[in-house]
Amino acid sequence: MPREMAARLADGWRTLPREQILRLRRIKNMLYALHPVLPLLEDGSPAADDLRAWLELVPRLP
């Protein structure tokens, strides 16, 4: 799922069908596993920026 779509769905996740809520939850679980990788990435690299943007979504996900 593209990050932009995940962000849109995160804003109203309580009203989503169960399947979409579970998909967002799986994304959140995967992001928790990636959090320790962020300090290993070169600051300002596209990978670091992308991961940082994804990690900012974590508090908004179910």
C-alpha positions as CSV (number, residue, x, y, z in Angstrom):
1,M,0.0,0.0,0.0
2,P,1.4,3.4,-0.8
3,R,2.2,5.6,2.2
4,E,-0.2,8.3,1.0
5,M,-3.1,5.8,1.0
6,A,-2.1,4.5,4.4
7,A,-2.1,8.1,5.8
8,R,-5.5,8.8,4.3
9,L,-7.0,5.5,5.7
10,A,-5.3,6.1,9.1
11,D,-7.3,9.3,9.7
12,G,-10.6,7.4,9.7
13,W,-9.6,3.8,10.5
14,R,-12.4,3.3,13.0
15,T,-14.9,3.5,10.2
16,L,-13.1,1.1,7.8
17,P,-14.1,-2.5,7.1
18,R,-12.4,-5.0,9.3
19,E,-10.1,-6.2,6.4
20,Q,-8.7,-2.7,5.9
21,I,-8.2,-2.2,9.7
22,L,-6.3,-5.5,9.9
23,R,-4.1,-4.5,6.9
24,L,-3.3,-1.2,8.6
25,R,-2.5,-3.1,11.8
26,R,-0.1,-5.4,9.9
27,I,1.7,-2.3,8.4
28,K,2.0,-0.9,11.9
29,N,3.5,-4.2,13.2
30,M,6.0,-4.2,10.3
31,L,7.0,-0.6,11.0
32,Y,7.8,-1.4,14.6
33,A,10.3,-4.0,13.4
34,L,11.9,-1.4,11.1
35,H,12.3,1.3,13.7
36,P,15.8,0.1,14.8
37,V,17.0,0.4,11.2
38,L,16.5,4.2,11.0
39,P,19.8,5.1,12.8
40,L,21.7,2.8,10.5
41,L,20.6,4.7,7.4
42,E,22.5,7.7,6.1
43,D,20.7,10.9,7.2
44,G,19.0,12.6,4.2
45,S,19.1,9.5,2.1
46,P,15.9,8.7,0.2
47,A,15.6,5.4,2.2
48,A,15.9,7.2,5.5
49,D,13.5,9.9,4.5
50,D,10.9,7.4,3.3
51,L,11.3,5.3,6.5
52,R,11.0,8.3,8.7
53,A,7.8,9.3,6.9
54,W,6.4,5.8,7.4
55,L,7.3,5.8,11.1
56,E,5.5,9.1,11.6
57,L,2.3,7.2,10.7
58,V,2.7,4.7,13.5
59,P,0.8,6.6,16.2
60,R,-2.1,7.1,13.8
61,L,-2.5,3.5,12.8
62,P,-4.8,1.0,14.6
